[in-house]
Amino acid sequence: MTEAGKLNRSAAYASILVASLLLTLKAWAVWSTGSTAMLGSLADTTLDLVASLATLLGVWVAAQPDDDNHRFGHDKAEALAAMFQVVLISISALSLALRAAGQIFAGARPQGAGDGIMVSAIAMLATLALLAWQRRVIAQTRSIAISTDHLHYKSDLALNLAVIAALALDQYAGIGGADALFGLLIAVWLGWGAWKASQQAIEQLMDQEWPDEKKARFLEVVARHPELKGLHDLRTRTAGNRDFVQFHVAVDPDMTVRAAHDVMDEIEDKLMAEFPGIEILIHPDPEGLVNETGLAAQDLLADAQSAPARSG
């Protein structure tokens, strides 16, 4: 297993450990207080545990080497794990919203706020420690599964703070309905977090093109090679922490196959230095031959080479 795979698994194990600890504490707090806001926090933590298990499975599968049936690797397993988390978070948000609405109409109030506040404070400390480790792992691996898990646990900080505020306002300030209202707000927060977390996973599963800034940097590197006469039909995508790119380049029609091969190798070396771990497929064409039509036929190299002149 690669070093990135080991780091991702360590972050997933850490998430499972923290979620298991908090699940036990919050279950006791719900029994002690009857708080809807705390119940929402418990539901979120339960899903944290399930999602962390899915994350572990996702990063484990993604770390498997390429095989005959998966020549592009297993990296999309991370995006699938992330989408599974999104589904769980969405279900949690809907269930919590329904319970909070029912409590508002029934006028029910929690008891024993001190226990709930203590548990939420402990949860925040444990979550801060986990987030610190996840940030370190994400910086080195760019794992989408760990990133989604990280986003979820970041929302937990606000969630636990909301639980503390709800219990304090309801029990100590005497503001009836605060607990149910905060429970409803937490549900909205979870739903919004699920929506945001789904976007990157969907982009990878749908093989969305790189952002314009990344493409521009890629073309700037390719444009440095003097032997190239043009570049078109650029296609890019990302799966897990791996980037894939393919494109056509125009070279001198009189260049030998060996010379063209050497040029392609030089281009790949430069791109690998700028984009470590990238998978590259280059198709050389004789200058003037473009079989593609529309946007695929556009010469992107000319734009990249003229960019420095325009900016200067």
N, C-alpha and C positions, 0 to 999 in steps of 0.2 A: 504494500500500500504506500502511496506517495505521502510526503510530509503534509501536503494540503489535506489529504484524506484523513490523516491522523488528527490534525487540528480540528477539522469539522466534526469528527466523531467525539472529540473531547468536549467541544461546545455543546453537542447534543446530550452527552451524558450529564454535563453540568445542569442543563435545563431540566432534565428528568429528575435529578436530585432535588433541585430547588422546588420544582412543582410538587413533588411528593411531600416535602416538608410543609409547604404552605397549604396543601390540600388538607392535611391532618389538622393543622391549626385553625383553618377557616371553617371546617366542618364543626369543630367544637364551638367556635364563635357564633355560628348560625344557630346552633342548638341553644346557646346561652342567651343570645340577644333577640332572636326572631327578626333580625333586620333584613329588609329587602335589599338594601344596598350591599350588605355583607353577603347575602345570598347571591347577588350578582357577581360579587368578587369571587365567591366559591365556584360558581358556574364557570367563570372565566379561568380560574386556576385548574379546574377539572379538564377543561378543554386545552389548557396549557400543557397538561401532562400527556393527553392523547396526541396533541400536535407535536410535542417534543419526541414522542415515540415515532411518529410518522417522519419527523425530521431525521431522526437517527437512521431509519430505514432508507430514506431518500439519499442521504449523504453516503451511506454504505453502498447502495446500488450504484450511485454516480461515481464512486471511487473504483469500481471494477474496471479492469483493462478492456480495451476494445477486443471484440471477438468476431467470428465469422458472420454472426447475425446482427451485430451492432458495430459496423465499421466506423461509424462516427462517434462511438463511445456511448456511455450511459448517462451523460450529464443532465439530460432532461428529466431524470428521476427527481432532481431537486425541485424543478418547477412543478412537477406533479405533487410532490410533498407540500409545497407552498400552497397550491390550490386546495389541497385537502384541509390545510389549516384555515384557509379562507372560508370554506364551507362550514366548518365547525364554529368559527367565530360568528358567522352570520346567524346560525341557528341559536347560539347563545344569546345574541343581541335581541332576536325576535322573542325568545322565551322570557327574557328578563323584562322587556317592554310590556308584555302582556301581564306579567305578575305585578309590575309597578302600577300599571293602570288599574288593576283590580284592587290593589291596596289603597290607592287614592280614593276610589269610590267607597270602599269599605271603612275607611278611616282608621285602619289598624296602625299601631305604633310599636317600635322595638323596645326591648328592655335590656338592662345591663350594658350600657354603652361603654363602660370602662374596659370590659373584656374585648369588645370589638376594636376599640381604638388601639389597645395594646397589640393585638394580633396584626392589625394593619401596619403598625409601625415596624414590627419585626419583618413583615412581608416586604416593606420598602427597603430595609437594609439588605435583605437577602437578594432582592432584585437588583439593587445597585451593584452588588458584587458580581452577579451573573452578567449584567450588561457590560461591565468593564472587560470581562474575559471574552465575551462575544465580539466586542469592538476590535480586540486584538486579532481574533481569528478572521473576521471579515476583511480586515485590512490586508491580510496575507493571502486569503483564498478567494475572495469575492463570491462566496457561496450565496446563492439566492435563497436556499432553504434556511440557512442560518440568519440571513438578513431579514427574512420574513418573521422568523422566531424572535429576532432582536426587536423588530418593530412592535410585535405583540407585547413583549415584556416592557418596552418603553411605555406603552399605553397603560401597563399595570401600575406604574408609578402614579400616574394621574388618577387611576381607578382607586387605588388604596387611599390616596389623599382625599378623594371624594367621599369614600366611606367614612373616614375620620370626620370630615366636615358634616356629613349627614347625621351621624350619630351625635356629634357635639351639639349641633343646632336643635335636633329633636329633643334630646334629653336634658341638656343644660340650659339652652336658650328658650326652651318651651315652644319652638316653632313647629306646630303640627304639620305633618305631610312632608317635612324636609327629607326624611329617609326615602319615601316613595318617589319624590321628585328627583332626588339624586340618582336613584335606581334607574329612572327613565333616562336621565342624562347619560348615565354610564352605558345604557343600551345604545343610544345614538352614537356615542363615542366608539363603541365596539363595531357598530355597523360601518362607520366612516373608516375605521382602521382596516376593516376587511376589504372595503372597496379599494383603498390605496394599495394594500398588500397584493391584491389580485392583478394589478396592472403590469408589473414587471414579469410575473409568472406567465401571464397571457402573451406578452410580447415575445418571450422565449419560445413558448409552445407554438406560436403562430409564425416563428422565424421572421420577426420584424427586423427591418434594416437598422444598422447602427445609427446613432444620432449624427446630425450633420457635422458637429464639431469633430467627432472621432473620424468620420470619413475624410474630412478636410486634412486632418493630421496624417492619415494614411496616404492620401494622394500626394501630400507634400514630400513624404519620404520617397515614394516611387519616382516622383518627378526629378529627383536628384541624379538619376542615372542617365548619362548622356546618350546611350545607345537606343533609348526608346523614342519612337516617333509618334506614339499615340496610345491611349488606353480607353477602352469602352466596355460596356456590359459588366459593370462592377456589381457584384452581389455579395451581401454581407449578412451575417447572423451570429447570434450568441446562444450557447447552450451551457448552463451551469457557469463555470468559470473559464470556459474555452470559447475563443472567437474563431469563426470560420469565414473565409473570403475566397472568392474566385473572380477572375477578370481576364479580358483579352488585352494583349499589348501588341502594338505594331513595331516591327523591326525592319531593317534594310532587307529588301527582297533577295539580294545577292549574298546575304549572310549564310554561312554553312549551318547545318543542324547542330554540330558540335559547338560552334560559336554562339548560336542562339541559346543552347542549353546552358552554357557558361554564364550568359547574361541573366537568364532566369535564376540561376543559383545565386548570383550576386544580389539580385533584387530580394530574393527570399532571405538572405543573410541580413540585409539591412532592415527588412521588415521584422524579422525575428528579434533583432536587437531592440527595436522600438516597441514591439508588441509581443512580449514573451509568451510562448505556448500557443501561438496562433497557428491555425491549419490553413495552408495556402494552396490554391490550384490556379496555375497560370496557363493560358492558352496563347501561344505566339502566332501572330498573323503577319504576312508580308504587308508592308506599308501600302495603303490604298485599298486593301481588301477588307470590307466590312459587310458581312452577310446579314447582320441584325438590322432591325428597323426601329423607328421611334426613339424613345429615351435610351434604349440599349445601344443605339448606334452613336450616341453623343460622345465626342472626344473629351474626356474628363481631364486628360493630361495637359492639354493646352490651357484650360482654366487654372489648373494648379500651378503651372509654370508662370502664368501671368499674375498670380496673386501677389507675390513679393513686390512686383513692379507697381501694382496698383496701390499697395499699402505704403510704399515708399513715396 
